[in-house]
Amino acid sequence: MKLLITLLVFFIFYKDVTAQQKPKKTKTTSIDKRIVEGNASFYSTNLTGTITATGETFNNNEMTAASNSFKLRTWVKVINLSNNKSVIVRITDRMHKRMAKKGRVIDLSRAAAKKLNFIKKGVTTVQVYEVAKPVN
């Protein structure tokens, strides 16, 4: 019986310790903007012409992206943390769940990836947060 109680206490304690050690991928700033950090990739060229989650036809030349962290049709600013370049894109699609398991937080159009200068690298670390719709 003592062994059972000891094991139970150990597992409860272990669960609390490991829960505290998990890193958070999102944080909230003082101005209540959710900032998401993680890896960004970009769409394959063969996906041009496919239908996105918003019902729009995907075009790799537009400033759009897929993300599971933000609502569809939301405008977000993406900052490449390796060179501090940034773009504003609209979320038009959702990422496959296996991308999230790889640490991806956003999948950009090729046009956006070119502006962030990571086409050759393929993946880069970014910071993403929601912004107001840009005025042209």
NORKA-V43969 format. One record per residue. PHI is phi in whole degrees, 0 to 359 (* if undefined). PSI is psi in radians with two decimals (999 if undefined). D_LAST is the distance of its C-alpha to the last C-alpha in Angstrom with 2 decimals. Layout:
BEGIN
phi=<PHI/PHI>
psi=<PSI/PSI>
d_last=<D_LAST/D_LAST>
END
This chain:
BEGIN
phi=<*/299/297/297/295/299/296/298/298/301/295/295/297/299/299/295/293/290/294/285/273/288/288/263/268/236/214/246/272/294/263/60/255/279/251/247/242/170/264/243/229/221/296/289/294/284/271/300/96/280/270/272/295/276/91/276/275/288/227/294/270/264/267/229/201/245/204/260/267/230/293/299/71/276/268/228/260/244/246/283/287/276/224/66/281/220/218/245/230/253/282/241/210/250/271/293/301/291/293/297/295/275/90/280/248/204/239/265/293/297/299/292/297/296/295/275/62/224/300/294/287/92/219/214/272/227/239/229/210/288/227/288/301/291/261/273>
psi=<-0.73/-0.68/-0.75/-0.78/-0.74/-0.78/-0.72/-0.81/-0.76/-0.84/-0.66/-0.81/-0.79/-0.74/-0.76/-0.71/-0.79/-0.56/-0.59/-0.39/-0.18/2.22/2.57/2.41/-0.22/2.64/2.81/2.33/3.07/-0.38/0.34/0.70/2.27/2.17/2.24/2.27/2.50/-2.76/2.55/2.52/-3.02/2.76/2.57/2.65/-0.45/-0.06/-0.13/2.29/-0.15/2.83/2.31/3.09/-0.41/-0.10/0.00/2.76/2.20/2.37/2.08/-0.21/-0.08/2.86/1.38/2.99/2.89/2.40/2.57/-0.04/-0.28/2.71/2.65/2.57/0.18/2.48/2.32/2.64/2.29/2.16/2.15/1.97/-0.23/-0.40/0.02/0.27/2.63/2.74/2.78/2.20/2.84/2.36/2.01/-0.07/2.96/2.61/2.70/2.52/-0.53/-0.40/-0.72/-0.64/-0.43/0.02/0.17/2.37/-0.30/2.52/1.97/2.77/2.80/-0.60/-0.76/-0.72/-0.64/-0.75/-0.53/-0.12/0.93/0.41/-0.82/-0.65/-0.63/-0.68/2.52/2.81/2.31/2.88/2.33/2.35/2.70/2.48/2.94/2.75/2.25/2.57/2.24/999>
d_last=<71.55/70.69/68.93/66.83/65.81/65.04/62.84/61.01/60.35/59.21/56.67/55.27/55.00/53.53/50.85/49.80/49.74/47.67/45.16/44.53/43.98/41.11/37.84/34.82/31.58/29.52/29.65/28.25/27.16/28.17/24.84/25.54/23.02/24.67/24.47/25.70/27.19/28.63/28.29/25.42/26.13/24.31/24.92/27.64/26.91/29.29/27.08/24.57/25.06/26.41/25.42/23.70/24.72/21.97/23.49/20.70/21.75/21.04/19.48/19.94/17.20/14.40/13.27/15.71/18.91/22.16/23.60/26.48/25.56/22.50/22.06/20.58/16.94/16.39/13.58/15.52/15.50/18.17/20.09/22.72/25.68/27.56/25.19/22.66/19.64/16.82/14.03/12.04/13.22/14.02/17.78/19.04/22.62/25.65/27.67/31.35/33.60/35.29/32.08/32.15/35.80/34.83/32.63/29.29/26.60/23.70/23.64/20.55/19.52/20.88/17.51/16.85/20.52/20.36/17.64/19.96/22.85/25.35/25.93/29.48/30.32/29.22/28.83/27.62/27.71/24.48/23.42/21.00/19.78/17.59/14.42/12.33/9.52/6.41/3.81/0.00>
END
